[in-house]
Amino acid sequence: MAKGKIYYDPGIKLENASTTPRTKQRSQFRIKSANLPALYHSMDIVDLNGD
């Protein structure tokens, strides 16, 4: 997070908007796929299609 590669994404989910609206927190952390190597000491890309 200090390097700006991962960011906190606070959010509110609205349920039953047309009847009795209720909010639900859905906070999560996000990272761009290009920044994934910053999370690990080593990393392998594996082709699961078998091509």
Chimera marker file (.cmm) of the C-alpha trace (Angstrom):
<marker_set name="trace">
<marker id="1" x="0.000" y="0.000" z="0.000" r="1" g="1" b="0" radius="0.5"/>
<marker id="2" x="2.868" y="2.363" z="0.773" r="1" g="1" b="0" radius="0.5"/>
<marker id="3" x="4.144" y="1.987" z="-2.813" r="1" g="1" b="0" radius="0.5"/>
<marker id="4" x="0.700" y="2.651" z="-4.277" r="1" g="1" b="0" radius="0.5"/>
<marker id="5" x="0.408" y="-0.795" z="-5.867" r="1" g="1" b="0" radius="0.5"/>
<marker id="6" x="-2.516" y="-1.914" z="-3.691" r="1" g="1" b="0" radius="0.5"/>
<marker id="7" x="-5.396" y="0.339" z="-2.816" r="1" g="1" b="0" radius="0.5"/>
<marker id="8" x="-8.330" y="0.188" z="-0.449" r="1" g="1" b="0" radius="0.5"/>
<marker id="9" x="-11.720" y="0.396" z="-2.120" r="1" g="1" b="0" radius="0.5"/>
<marker id="10" x="-14.452" y="1.126" z="0.422" r="1" g="1" b="0" radius="0.5"/>
<marker id="11" x="-17.895" y="0.654" z="-0.997" r="1" g="1" b="0" radius="0.5"/>
<marker id="12" x="-21.529" y="0.393" z="-0.063" r="1" g="1" b="0" radius="0.5"/>
<marker id="13" x="-23.838" y="-2.152" z="-1.635" r="1" g="1" b="0" radius="0.5"/>
<marker id="14" x="-27.505" y="-1.186" z="-1.782" r="1" g="1" b="0" radius="0.5"/>
<marker id="15" x="-29.937" y="-4.101" z="-1.436" r="1" g="1" b="0" radius="0.5"/>
<marker id="16" x="-33.713" y="-4.046" z="-1.992" r="1" g="1" b="0" radius="0.5"/>
<marker id="17" x="-33.582" y="-0.571" z="-3.521" r="1" g="1" b="0" radius="0.5"/>
<marker id="18" x="-37.145" y="-0.749" z="-4.845" r="1" g="1" b="0" radius="0.5"/>
<marker id="19" x="-38.748" y="-1.962" z="-1.593" r="1" g="1" b="0" radius="0.5"/>
<marker id="20" x="-36.950" y="-1.475" z="1.739" r="1" g="1" b="0" radius="0.5"/>
<marker id="21" x="-33.463" y="-0.207" z="0.930" r="1" g="1" b="0" radius="0.5"/>
<marker id="22" x="-30.673" y="-1.639" z="3.066" r="1" g="1" b="0" radius="0.5"/>
<marker id="23" x="-26.994" y="-0.780" z="2.837" r="1" g="1" b="0" radius="0.5"/>
<marker id="24" x="-24.237" y="-3.316" z="3.250" r="1" g="1" b="0" radius="0.5"/>
<marker id="25" x="-20.526" y="-2.514" z="3.435" r="1" g="1" b="0" radius="0.5"/>
<marker id="26" x="-18.313" y="-4.336" z="0.947" r="1" g="1" b="0" radius="0.5"/>
<marker id="27" x="-14.849" y="-2.953" z="1.531" r="1" g="1" b="0" radius="0.5"/>
<marker id="28" x="-12.031" y="-4.640" z="-0.371" r="1" g="1" b="0" radius="0.5"/>
<marker id="29" x="-8.433" y="-4.260" z="-1.460" r="1" g="1" b="0" radius="0.5"/>
<marker id="30" x="-7.628" y="-4.047" z="-5.159" r="1" g="1" b="0" radius="0.5"/>
<marker id="31" x="-4.504" y="-4.365" z="-7.286" r="1" g="1" b="0" radius="0.5"/>
<marker id="32" x="-3.935" y="-4.029" z="-11.026" r="1" g="1" b="0" radius="0.5"/>
<marker id="33" x="-2.765" y="-7.290" z="-12.615" r="1" g="1" b="0" radius="0.5"/>
<marker id="34" x="0.364" y="-5.522" z="-13.889" r="1" g="1" b="0" radius="0.5"/>
<marker id="35" x="1.340" y="-4.877" z="-10.234" r="1" g="1" b="0" radius="0.5"/>
<marker id="36" x="0.989" y="-8.501" z="-9.054" r="1" g="1" b="0" radius="0.5"/>
<marker id="37" x="4.770" y="-9.158" z="-9.110" r="1" g="1" b="0" radius="0.5"/>
<marker id="38" x="5.135" y="-6.499" z="-6.380" r="1" g="1" b="0" radius="0.5"/>
<marker id="39" x="3.301" y="-8.853" z="-3.976" r="1" g="1" b="0" radius="0.5"/>
<marker id="40" x="5.533" y="-11.925" z="-4.344" r="1" g="1" b="0" radius="0.5"/>
<marker id="41" x="9.232" y="-12.841" z="-4.208" r="1" g="1" b="0" radius="0.5"/>
<marker id="42" x="8.784" y="-15.158" z="-7.183" r="1" g="1" b="0" radius="0.5"/>
<marker id="43" x="5.940" y="-15.846" z="-9.564" r="1" g="1" b="0" radius="0.5"/>
<marker id="44" x="5.202" y="-18.242" z="-12.446" r="1" g="1" b="0" radius="0.5"/>
<marker id="45" x="2.660" y="-17.857" z="-15.203" r="1" g="1" b="0" radius="0.5"/>
<marker id="46" x="0.960" y="-21.180" z="-15.948" r="1" g="1" b="0" radius="0.5"/>
<marker id="47" x="-1.066" y="-21.869" z="-19.090" r="1" g="1" b="0" radius="0.5"/>
<marker id="48" x="-4.151" y="-23.772" z="-17.938" r="1" g="1" b="0" radius="0.5"/>
<marker id="49" x="-5.482" y="-24.210" z="-21.473" r="1" g="1" b="0" radius="0.5"/>
<marker id="50" x="-2.724" y="-26.656" z="-22.386" r="1" g="1" b="0" radius="0.5"/>
<marker id="51" x="-1.902" y="-24.749" z="-25.580" r="1" g="1" b="0" radius="0.5"/>
<link id1="1" id2="2" r="1" g="1" b="0" radius="0.2"/>
<link id1="2" id2="3" r="1" g="1" b="0" radius="0.2"/>
<link id1="3" id2="4" r="1" g="1" b="0" radius="0.2"/>
<link id1="4" id2="5" r="1" g="1" b="0" radius="0.2"/>
<link id1="5" id2="6" r="1" g="1" b="0" radius="0.2"/>
<link id1="6" id2="7" r="1" g="1" b="0" radius="0.2"/>
<link id1="7" id2="8" r="1" g="1" b="0" radius="0.2"/>
<link id1="8" id2="9" r="1" g="1" b="0" radius="0.2"/>
<link id1="9" id2="10" r="1" g="1" b="0" radius="0.2"/>
<link id1="10" id2="11" r="1" g="1" b="0" radius="0.2"/>
<link id1="11" id2="12" r="1" g="1" b="0" radius="0.2"/>
<link id1="12" id2="13" r="1" g="1" b="0" radius="0.2"/>
<link id1="13" id2="14" r="1" g="1" b="0" radius="0.2"/>
<link id1="14" id2="15" r="1" g="1" b="0" radius="0.2"/>
<link id1="15" id2="16" r="1" g="1" b="0" radius="0.2"/>
<link id1="16" id2="17" r="1" g="1" b="0" radius="0.2"/>
<link id1="17" id2="18" r="1" g="1" b="0" radius="0.2"/>
<link id1="18" id2="19" r="1" g="1" b="0" radius="0.2"/>
<link id1="19" id2="20" r="1" g="1" b="0" radius="0.2"/>
<link id1="20" id2="21" r="1" g="1" b="0" radius="0.2"/>
<link id1="21" id2="22" r="1" g="1" b="0" radius="0.2"/>
<link id1="22" id2="23" r="1" g="1" b="0" radius="0.2"/>
<link id1="23" id2="24" r="1" g="1" b="0" radius="0.2"/>
<link id1="24" id2="25" r="1" g="1" b="0" radius="0.2"/>
<link id1="25" id2="26" r="1" g="1" b="0" radius="0.2"/>
<link id1="26" id2="27" r="1" g="1" b="0" radius="0.2"/>
<link id1="27" id2="28" r="1" g="1" b="0" radius="0.2"/>
<link id1="28" id2="29" r="1" g="1" b="0" radius="0.2"/>
<link id1="29" id2="30" r="1" g="1" b="0" radius="0.2"/>
<link id1="30" id2="31" r="1" g="1" b="0" radius="0.2"/>
<link id1="31" id2="32" r="1" g="1" b="0" radius="0.2"/>
<link id1="32" id2="33" r="1" g="1" b="0" radius="0.2"/>
<link id1="33" id2="34" r="1" g="1" b="0" radius="0.2"/>
<link id1="34" id2="35" r="1" g="1" b="0" radius="0.2"/>
<link id1="35" id2="36" r="1" g="1" b="0" radius="0.2"/>
<link id1="36" id2="37" r="1" g="1" b="0" radius="0.2"/>
<link id1="37" id2="38" r="1" g="1" b="0" radius="0.2"/>
<link id1="38" id2="39" r="1" g="1" b="0" radius="0.2"/>
<link id1="39" id2="40" r="1" g="1" b="0" radius="0.2"/>
<link id1="40" id2="41" r="1" g="1" b="0" radius="0.2"/>
<link id1="41" id2="42" r="1" g="1" b="0" radius="0.2"/>
<link id1="42" id2="43" r="1" g="1" b="0" radius="0.2"/>
<link id1="43" id2="44" r="1" g="1" b="0" radius="0.2"/>
<link id1="44" id2="45" r="1" g="1" b="0" radius="0.2"/>
<link id1="45" id2="46" r="1" g="1" b="0" radius="0.2"/>
<link id1="46" id2="47" r="1" g="1" b="0" radius="0.2"/>
<link id1="47" id2="48" r="1" g="1" b="0" radius="0.2"/>
<link id1="48" id2="49" r="1" g="1" b="0" radius="0.2"/>
<link id1="49" id2="50" r="1" g="1" b="0" radius="0.2"/>
<link id1="50" id2="51" r="1" g="1" b="0" radius="0.2"/>
</marker_set>
